[in-house]
Amino acid sequence: MKFRQLKIFKVTVNKSERMKVEQIAELLDGKVVCGQDLLDRNVNSVFASDLMSDVLTLKSDDLLLMTGLGNVQTIRTAEMSDISTIIFVRNKKVNPDMLELAAENDMILIECPYSMFKASGILYQAGLEPIY
Amino acid sequence: MHFEYLIEGGNFSKAGTASSLFKKVLKQLNVDPILIKRTVVALYEAEVNIVAHAYNGVIKIDLDTERIYINLTDEGPGIPDIELAMQKGYSTASPEVREMGFGAGMGLPNIQSNADNLRIRSEVGKGTTVEIEFFLKN
């Protein structure tokens, strides 16, 4: 039987433990394109969605948004929902309008080359919590 | 206090500008963060609806120590069946709206779940008025 080779992560965090955004960016091989000076911010839970309508129904804030939707309404939705960190998966790029709005709102934006499934798996394994 | 914002139908790059400005006002006034979130999420959903469906609209907000009253009136196609429009999953949104991450038929139900009061009146071929109310004290 052939086993899939699993990458061993250096960072192991207990469940429910908060994690610095800097570590998250590292785990996801991510490029921080906004908020480079804010990376010591902590995150405890993640919501992954391409549908902003779903993000707007969340009652909790203090979460990290993972999405493959790269447009200015992603940033607006985060602004309204008090979300301050966004990871753009599937190699989606942040455009200048998004960058400007995110900077105004002290957000951290990270571009990540991984699929949503892979990025979610890595963060879940590292101990970050789902919203539900 | 009274606030007014003009909304351009179809201009998706500006959708949310009014909600953003009003959020800053609420923050400056030190309104409870949970109420700020409920208010701006409902306002943003309603603002996106004007951009997505109407030709133009105006948002009028009255704010005092008791309540936040928001009136969104648009000139647009109107809603033929409001009960149907309130159902989760029902949507008439264009592909352009869906590309923005909306149009899943969740906006009006989400406004209702956040607001203390919601009233929608509409005339087909003329436009729609949405009134949303929040109370500052329980």
Boltz contact constraints between the chains, C-beta under 6 A:
constraints:
  - contact:
      token1: [A, 51]
      token2: [B, 101]
      max_distance: 6.0
  - contact:
      token1: [A, 51]
      token2: [B, 104]
      max_distance: 6.0
  - contact:
      token1: [A, 52]
      token2: [B, 101]
      max_distance: 6.0
  - contact:
      token1: [A, 52]
      token2: [B, 102]
      max_distance: 6.0
  - contact:
      token1: [A, 53]
      token2: [B, 102]
      max_distance: 6.0
  - contact:
      token1: [A, 53]
      token2: [B, 104]
      max_distance: 6.0
  - contact:
      token1: [A, 53]
      token2: [B, 106]
      max_distance: 6.0
  - contact:
      token1: [A, 56]
      token2: [B, 41]
      max_distance: 6.0
  - contact:
      token1: [A, 56]
      token2: [B, 110]
      max_distance: 6.0
  - contact:
      token1: [A, 57]
      token2: [B, 110]
      max_distance: 6.0
  - contact:
      token1: [A, 69]
      token2: [B, 101]
      max_distance: 6.0
  - contact:
      token1: [A, 72]
      token2: [B, 13]
      max_distance: 6.0
  - contact:
      token1: [A, 73]
      token2: [B, 100]
      max_distance: 6.0
  - contact:
      token1: [A, 73]
      token2: [B, 101]
      max_distance: 6.0
  - contact:
      token1: [A, 76]
      token2: [B, 16]
      max_distance: 6.0
  - contact:
      token1: [A, 80]
      token2: [B, 40]
      max_distance: 6.0
  - contact:
      token1: [A, 80]
      token2: [B, 41]
      max_distance: 6.0
  - contact:
      token1: [A, 80]
      token2: [B, 44]
      max_distance: 6.0
  - contact:
      token1: [A, 82]
      token2: [B, 37]
      max_distance: 6.0
